[in-house]
């Protein structure tokens, strides 16, 4: 099952048929931080930067979560 809302995607694949259900979901709201160009080298301590997509949206990271729940 997949749906898209405001640039975020929700996916709920079926992983296995057991007595425990393992739903899986992704969260893309966390900004994608990376080491800024020109930093993390001798004489320039590392700094974190964010990026903006060409569309003007902030580039986001994707975090995946799951949990074991009793199957109905």
C-alpha positions as a Markdown table, in Angstrom:
| # | Residue | x | y | z |
|---|---|---|---|---|
| 1 | Unk | 0.0 | 0.0 | 0.0 |
| 2 | Unk | 1.4 | 3.4 | -1.0 |
| 3 | Unk | 0.1 | 6.9 | -0.7 |
| 4 | Unk | 1.7 | 10.3 | -1.2 |
| 5 | Unk | 0.8 | 13.5 | 0.8 |
| 6 | Unk | 2.7 | 16.7 | 0.6 |
| 7 | Unk | 6.0 | 15.2 | -0.7 |
| 8 | Unk | 6.0 | 12.4 | 1.9 |
| 9 | Unk | 5.4 | 8.7 | 1.1 |
| 10 | Unk | 3.9 | 6.1 | 3.3 |
| 11 | Unk | 4.6 | 2.5 | 2.5 |
| 12 | Unk | 3.2 | -0.6 | 4.2 |
| 13 | Unk | 4.6 | -3.7 | 2.7 |
| 14 | Unk | 3.6 | -7.2 | 3.9 |
| 15 | Unk | 6.7 | -8.8 | 5.3 |
| 16 | Unk | 5.6 | -12.2 | 6.5 |
| 17 | Unk | 2.6 | -14.1 | 7.8 |
| 18 | Unk | 3.3 | -15.0 | 11.5 |
| 19 | Unk | 1.7 | -14.5 | 14.9 |
| 20 | Unk | 3.4 | -11.1 | 15.0 |
| 21 | Unk | 2.7 | -8.3 | 12.6 |
| 22 | Unk | 5.7 | -6.0 | 11.7 |
| 23 | Unk | 4.4 | -2.8 | 10.2 |
| 24 | Unk | 7.0 | -0.7 | 8.5 |
| 25 | Unk | 6.9 | 3.1 | 8.0 |
| 26 | Unk | 9.2 | 5.9 | 6.9 |
| 27 | Unk | 9.5 | 9.4 | 8.2 |
| 28 | Unk | 10.9 | 12.0 | 5.8 |
| 29 | Unk | 10.5 | 15.1 | 8.0 |
| 30 | Unk | 14.0 | 15.2 | 9.3 |
| 31 | Unk | 16.3 | 17.6 | 7.4 |
| 32 | Unk | 19.1 | 15.9 | 5.6 |
| 33 | Unk | 22.3 | 17.3 | 7.3 |
| 34 | Unk | 25.7 | 16.7 | 5.7 |
| 35 | Unk | 29.2 | 18.1 | 6.1 |
| 36 | Unk | 29.5 | 21.5 | 4.4 |
| 37 | Unk | 31.9 | 21.8 | 1.4 |
| 38 | Unk | 35.2 | 23.3 | 2.4 |
| 39 | Unk | 35.0 | 22.1 | 6.0 |
| 40 | Unk | 36.3 | 19.0 | 7.8 |
| 41 | Unk | 39.9 | 19.6 | 6.5 |
| 42 | Unk | 43.0 | 20.9 | 8.2 |
| 43 | Unk | 42.3 | 24.4 | 9.5 |
| 44 | Unk | 38.5 | 24.2 | 8.9 |
| 45 | Unk | 36.5 | 22.3 | 11.5 |
| 46 | Unk | 33.5 | 20.3 | 10.3 |
| 47 | Unk | 30.2 | 22.1 | 9.9 |
| 48 | Unk | 26.8 | 20.7 | 9.1 |
| 49 | Unk | 24.8 | 22.1 | 6.2 |
| 50 | Unk | 21.3 | 21.7 | 4.9 |
| 51 | Unk | 20.2 | 21.7 | 1.2 |
| 52 | Unk | 17.3 | 23.0 | -0.7 |
| 53 | Unk | 15.9 | 21.2 | -3.7 |
| 54 | Unk | 15.6 | 23.0 | -7.0 |
| 55 | Unk | 11.8 | 23.2 | -6.3 |
| 56 | Unk | 12.5 | 25.2 | -3.1 |
| 57 | Unk | 11.8 | 22.3 | -0.7 |
| 58 | Unk | 14.3 | 21.4 | 2.0 |
| 59 | Unk | 16.1 | 18.2 | 1.3 |
| 60 | Unk | 15.0 | 15.6 | 3.9 |
| 61 | Unk | 16.5 | 12.4 | 5.3 |
| 62 | Unk | 14.5 | 9.2 | 5.5 |
| 63 | Unk | 14.2 | 7.3 | 8.8 |
| 64 | Unk | 12.6 | 3.8 | 8.8 |
| 65 | Unk | 10.7 | 2.4 | 11.8 |
| 66 | Unk | 9.1 | -0.9 | 12.6 |
| 67 | Unk | 7.4 | -2.6 | 15.5 |
| 68 | Unk | 6.3 | -6.1 | 16.4 |
| 69 | Unk | 2.6 | -6.2 | 17.2 |
| 70 | Unk | 0.2 | -9.1 | 17.9 |
| 71 | Unk | -1.4 | -10.1 | 14.6 |
| 72 | Unk | -5.2 | -9.9 | 14.6 |
